[in-house]
Amino acid sequence: MTKDHLAVSGHQGQRILRLYHLYRLLIGFALVLLISSNLDGHLLDITHAQLFHYSSWTYLIVNIIATASMHRTDRLLPIFALALFDVTQLSLLFYAAGGTPSGIGNLIIVAVAVANILLRGRIGLLIAAVAAAGIIYLTFYLSISNTAASNQYMQAGILGSLCFAAALFVQGVSRRLRASEHLAEQRAGDVANLEELNAAVIQRMRTGILVLDAEHRVLQANQAALTMLGCEKLLGRILNPHAPALIKSLEQWYSNPALRTTPIEPIVSAVQLQASFVKLQHNHSLQILIFLEDTSELNQHAQQLKLASLGRLTAGIAHEIRNPLGAISHAAQLLHESPHLDTADLRLTQIIQDQSRRMNTVIENVLQLSRQRQAEPQLLDLKYWLHRFASEFRSNSTPNRLLHLSTKGRSLQTRMDPHQLDQVLSNLVENGMRYSSKKHALSQVWLHLYRHPKTDLPTLEIRDDGPGIPIEDQHHIFEPFFTTENKGTGLGLYISRELCESNQARLDYVPQDNGGSCFRITFAHPHKLST
């Protein structure tokens, strides 16, 4: 006999088995109470009193043992043995109590019905056959010793038929219940798989998703949102201290939902995020669904379009301005060589030549920016690349300029165009050397490469010991044509930031408390950048 003959199993089967145990215990206690109070002789026509007493006690004791020891329904043999004992013992009580007038035959029918709830198919019908055969045979055997029992054949036959009817009816109902249960389990499995699939999709989405309650407590957050906000855990926490800029945008959205919120920059993450908000009504409680988009790729495409437009503009500038500017510079040079000019006039011609060269430098820088080819990112080992850059810089530098390099961490890799990174770093190092020479005879610049502890992104800091940048100018240093020097063009830092953004890196200025300047490059993850 195999497990396949079980009708129900698992939690539902254990619940039915517990009810079956309780029912048999109640019947057993009722029979023992009946014989202990000497009421059996008044309520029942007991033919074999001693057999009835022994059978009642046996029925109760065996059921107590079965209740204490049998708790599982995934094994067929114990269930079958219990049902077989139940119908045979009740049949014996049926015989001892005098047959059908005792009413114990009804208990046999109930036992057959419960047995067919736990068992199915032929094994359940076998229990019904044993019960029907026991009733009919014991009635015949009882009529031999008691002629009054000869009139019980019709009732015994009806009880036997009812055993089969109960078995067939219960099995039919059980089949329908099993089909409904199987369908419910299948639907529940489909729903669970769909929920698991949705959770996996949400977790792997590059769009950050947050769900907040009315108190700004985080109810759900995917991995992209945690990475963008630079937090490892947010579930169950109030969002306000972790993302104040995002909460400020949310409050702006509350006041005017039709207004597009301004991009935000998290405190611990070097990305620019665009947030959008949706109201959700769940169980009479307000929830806010937040979508966070990393605009770095959009900025990269916009940067390419901007460079293309600037290229067309500078082509016209080169044609319309560069040629007349060359003529002015050449004429000033010839005038400067004239022996008939006094000192004041020579000074004026020198100013014309200096400003012409400065304008030519501006045009050259703009042309260089417009001619920038599209970034071709490569997988770079930043530690190896920086050591090679520092070695080349030192070999071509003068003794009064020192470049220091320190690295911390392992596997510091990114994807970036090496030629554009060389252009950015050369510009920043030269700026640092120039500002350092304003305060010291020995110019020094420090390069520090490490992995950021919160964003887990490779980070490079370029520091100098110069006078630093005034606070009022720090917000303008990356604007085109902004400069604090008479001979500067104001395009160096602007070009450097544009090149970083075209590689999905970020260039920022970090104020220093002890003086000097610090520029920080936060590189993209090596598996994030799309070529």
C-alpha positions, 0 to 999 in steps of 0.5 A: 500500500502506497501513499497514493491511496491517501485522500488528504495529507499535510495540514488539512489531513492532520486537522481531520485526523485530530477531529477523528481522534477526538470523536473516537475518544468521546465515543470511548469515554461515553461507552466506559461511562455507560458501563461504569455507571451500570446504565448499560443494562437499562439503556441497552439490551446487552446480550454479552455484558462481559464482552461489551465491557472488555470491548469498551475498555479496549476501544478507549485504551487503544484510541488513547494510545493512537491519539498520543502516537499518531499525528501524521497522515502521510503514511498509509499503513497506520491510517488504514490500520486505525480505520480497520480497528475502528470498524472491527471494534465497533462491530464487536460492540455491535454484536455484544450490545445485541445488534441493530437495536443498540444503535451502534451500527450508526457509529459504524457508518460514521467510522466508515465515512471518516475513514473514506475522508482520509483514504480513497479509492479501493482502500476506502471501499475495503473499509466499507466492505469490512464494516458491512460484512461485519454487521451482516455476519454478526447479525446472522451469528447473533440470530443463532443464539438469540431467535429474537435477532432473526428480525434484524436482517433487513435493518442489518442489510440497510446498515451495510448498504449505508456503509457503501453509500457513505463511502461512495458519497464521501469519496465523491465529495473528497474528489471534488474537494481535492480538485478544488484544493489542487486548483487552489494550490496551483493558483496560489503557486502561480500567484507566488511565482508571479510575485517572485518574478515581480520581486526579481524584476523590481530588484533588477530594475535600474530604476530605483523604486521606493514605497513610503507611508504617510510618515515617510517610512520606507515600506519597500525599496529595491536594490537600485534605490538603495545604491542610488541613495547610498544606503544599505538598509532602508526598510522600516526606517524614516527616509528624512535623515537619509535623503533630505533632498528627496524629501524636499522634492516630495514636499514640492510635489505635494504643493504642486503635483503638476510641477516637474521636480528638479534633479537631486544629488544624494549626500553620499552618492555621486549621481544626479537623480530625477524623482517622480511620485505617484499616490497610492491608496491602500486599505484606506491609508495613503502611500507614496510610490517614488521612481528614481532615475539616474540621469547620467546616461541621459546627460551623456547623450545630451552631452554628445548632442551639445558637442555636435552643435558646438562643433557646427558653431565653432566651424563658423567662429573659426571662419569668421573670427580666426582669419581677421584675428590673424590679420590683426595679430600680424599687423600688430607684430609688424607695427611693433617692429617699426622704429618710429614708435615710442614706448607708449605705442610699443606697449599698446602694440604688445597689448594687442598681440597678447590679447590676440593670442588669448583670443586665439587660445580661446578659439583653439580650446573651443575647437578642441572641445567641438572636435572631441570624438565620442568616448570609447570606454575601455576596462582600466586598472586604475592603479596600474594606469595612474602609476604609469601616468605619474611616471610619465609626468615625473619624467617630463617635469622639472625638479621643482614640481613633485607629484605624489601618488597613493592607492588604497584597496584592490580591484580598482577598475572602471570603464573610461576612454584612456585618452580622455582620462589622460586629458582630464588628469593632465589638466587638473594636475597642471592647475594644481601645480600652478596654484601650488607655485603661488604659495611655495617654491616647490609645487606639489600635487597629491593623487589619492585613489581609493574605493568610496566606503559608501558608494563602493565606486573607485574615487580619485582625489587631486589635491594641492597646497595652493591658496584654494578657491574662494567660497564665492567662486566655488559654484562657478568654476565649472562654468565655461569661460569663468576664470579668475586669472587674466590669462586664463580661458575658463574652459579647462575645468569645463572641458574636464567635467564634460569629458568625465560626464561623457564617460559617466564619471563625475568631477566635483570640487571638495572644499578643504578646511586646511587650505588648498584645493581638492578635485574628486573624480568618481568613476562609474562601475566597471559593469555599468557603462554602456558603450 
